[in-house]
Amino acid sequence: MNKNDLATKPHYPILDGLRGVAAIIVVTFHLGEPLSTSNLDKLVNHGYLAVDFFFLLSGFVIGYAYDDRWPKMTVGTFFKRRIERLQPMVVLGMTLGAVGFYFTDSTLWPLIHTIPVWKMLLVMLVGYTILPVPLSLDIRGWEEMHPLNSVGWSLFFEYIANILYAVWIRKFSKTALSVFVVIAAIALAQMAITNGDVSGGWTLNIPQVRIGLTRTIFPFFAGLLLSRLAKPTRIKNAFLWCSLLVAIVLYMPRIGGAEYLWMNGLYESVCIIIVFPLIVYIGASGVIKSQTESKVCKFLGDISYPLYMVHYPLVYFYVAWISNHKGITIAQVWPYALLILITAIALAYAALKWYDEPVRRWLRKKLG
């Protein structure tokens, strides 16, 4: 295989920037979460939909980057590239979670200090593979697949989507893929409207795995279909308008309350099935006019994945602090939340430059 056959294609810089915008909103979602009592009163109520947006972006980018390379690329080569891209930050994220595990004194996790070190290390090592741990290894007590770094669940489902793409669905014609995506959209809407939202997917049991798969399959393969069908035009100020749309969707308050759960489920269905693909299309069609906008998009795109993978170990400390100060208000909390957000962005940038990029270069040489 000629080395240049797999040369990296140009990125869509606006899509990179939007990934960073969504990642920052995810952090604000997790910072607001401990001040709520349920899904009905979360401050960043639809922040979890950022994950569905990430899946859609991933499907679009995977289709754009790899669809025309399969005549000269093996499945093994594809997975080497995905491992090189995803695994270094998985390892760092799980390590950070392990380092901070015993330092979170909280009424939320009263048994943490009784967990033997060997068990925590076992959970960390399994976490390095991104495979989920069974409930018997739920050392935090939140029934999470990855108790050391909660966000690992979405990477697990991301890998499942990549496997399905590489071994099977990449071979679908546009018609077959369209039918598959429509069926997936119906399944997603049914689940969202029945449950009132799509929140879930992080526990290793049948109901939660179903939620995780349903949340993954439609957006990822809708993104793939969009990459095959879309003929981008030239749209001005696309990054600004798309960023505003993402923020509006994710910061929208809960709709319908406890009495009309279906209304919120319908809202989320429309966002994932219609609005998110529209945002990605506009973003892919966007034209960057200034050097400043280009730099902003590049910075946001560069830190997006590291930020997603390193922020939650910091959030554990923040959640523990809030749980130990019952009745604390948002007016008292926001300076600390802002500090966590800034620290997470700085940590993400440091992780990118001092760890992720060097390790990926090393892996590229080793994996060939």
C-alpha positions, -999 to +999 in steps of 0.1 A: +000+000+000+013+034-010+018+055+021+001+085+004-030+065-003-042+072+033-029+108+035-052+128+057-079+147+038-086+184+046-108+189+076-141+208+077-128+235+101-163+247+111-173+211+121-142+209+142-152+242+159-187+230+165-174+199+182-155+221+206-186+243+212-206+211+221-178+198+243-177+230+264-215+228+267-211+192+280-188+205+307-214+231+317-241+204+317-221+183+341-213+213+363-250+222+366-262+186+371-255+183+409-277+213+415-308+195+401-330+168+416-340+150+383-340+153+346-369+177+349-350+206+365-315+204+352-299+238+345-285+227+311-314+205+305-306+191+271-268+191+275-267+153+272-278+157+235-243+168+228-233+131+227-259+125+200-245+155+181-209+140+185-222+107+170-236+125+140-204+144+135-184+112+138-205+094+112-202+123+088-164+126+092-159+088+090-178+087+058-160+117+043-126+104+054-128+067+046-157+058+022-135+062-009-104+045+006-117+010+010-103-003-023-068+005-010-075+000+028-081-031+049-104-033+079-073-038+101-058-005+088-091+013+096-091+000+132-054+009+136-063+045+127-093+046+150-073+032+179-045+057+172-070+085+173-092+075+203-072+053+227-045+076+240-071+100+255-091+070+268-060+058+287-053+093+301-089+099+311-091+066+330-057+073+347-068+107+359-100+091+372-080+066+391-056+092+405-084+112+419-106+082+430-096+081+467-096+119+472-133+125+468-147+124+503-184+127+499-217+114+513-225+103+478-197+077+478-194+066+514-177+033+505-149+046+483-122+043+509-132+006+515-124-003+479-092-023+477-065-008+455-063-040+434-100-036+425-096+000+415-065-008+394-085-037+377-113-012+368-087+012+355-070-015+333-104-026+319-112+010+313-080+013+292-097-011+267-129+010+268-148-023+275-176-018+301-172-032+336-200-053+351-220-040+380-199-062+403-170-039+396-190-007+401-166+008+427-183+042+427-219+031+432-234+050+403-240+019+382-216+032+355-198+012+328-167+032+336-167+043+373-134+061+370-145+083+341-182+084+334-180+096+298-163+064+287-197+049+279-201+070+247-166+059+235-177+023+239-207+028+217-186+049+193-164+018+188-195-004+182-206+020+155-171+020+139-171-018+139-205-020+123-194+006+097-161-012+088-173-048+086-208-043+072-226-010+068-200+007+047-210-017+019-246-005+019-259+014-011-273+048-006-308+033-008-301+005+017-284+030+040-314+054+037-338+026+047-316+016+076-314+052+089-352+057+086-358+025+107-332+038+132-349+072+133-383+055+141-367+035+169-351+066+183-383+086+182-403+058+198-378+055+226-376+092+232-413+098+232-420+068+254-393+077+280-396+114+277-360+118+268-330+099+254-309+103+285-291+071+294-267+044+280-240+043+307-250+011+327-243-024+316-278-038+317-303-046+289-325-014+292-295+009+293-275-008+265-306-005+244-307+032+250-270+035+242-273+016+210-304+035+199-287+068+206-257+057+186-271+039+156-293+067+142-270+097+145-238+079+135-253+064+103-274+095+096-241+113+096-226+087+072-256+090+049-253+128+050-217+126+039-227+105+009-257+126-001-248+162+008-235+186-018-223+215+003-229+250-009-212+282+003-229+297+034-216+328+051-213+331+089-220+294+092-199+289+123-218+317+142-252+305+132-244+268+138-229+276+172-260+295+182-283+266+171-262+241+190-264+263+221-302+269+218-309+232+214-287+221+243-296+249+267-334+246+260-353+240+293-373+208+298-405+208+278-438+194+291-428+187+327-437+155+344-473+155+331-464+155+294-432+135+291-439+128+254-435+165+245-399+166+256-393+133+239-407+147+207-385+178+210-354+157+214-364+135+185-368+165+162-334+179+174-315+147+167-333+136+135-338+170+118-319+198+135-285+182+141-282+170+105-292+205+093-265+220+115-238+196+102-249+204+066-247+241+072-213+237+090-199+216+061-211+243+037-197+271+057-170+295+045-144+309+069-137+345+061-112+356+087-079+343+103-094+348+137-124+326+130-100+299+115-079+300+147-110+298+169-123+268+150-090+250+151-085+256+188-120+244+197-116+214+174-082+205+189-094+206+225-128+190+219-119+154+224-093+159+251-118+182+270-145+156+268-121+129+282-104+148+310-131+170+324-151+144+344-123+135+369-125+172+379-163+171+380-161+143+406-143+166+430-168+194+423-198+170+428-183+158+461-179+194+473-215+203+464-228+172+481-210+182+513-226+216+513-263+209+513-285+238+502-258+256+483-272+279+456-261+286+420-251+321+431-226+306+455-215+278+432-209+296+399-174+309+406-162+274+415-180+260+384-163+286+362-129+277+378-135+240+370-145+249+334-113+270+328-092+244+345-107+216+324-100+236+292-064+243+303-059+206+312-073+195+279-049+218+260-020+206+280-031+170+274-033+176+237+001+191+233+022+172+259+005+138+256-021+131+229-003+145+199+031+129+208+016+096+217-004+095+184+027+103+164+045+074+182+016+051+176+015+061+139+051+050+135+045+018+155+013+007+138+025+017+104 
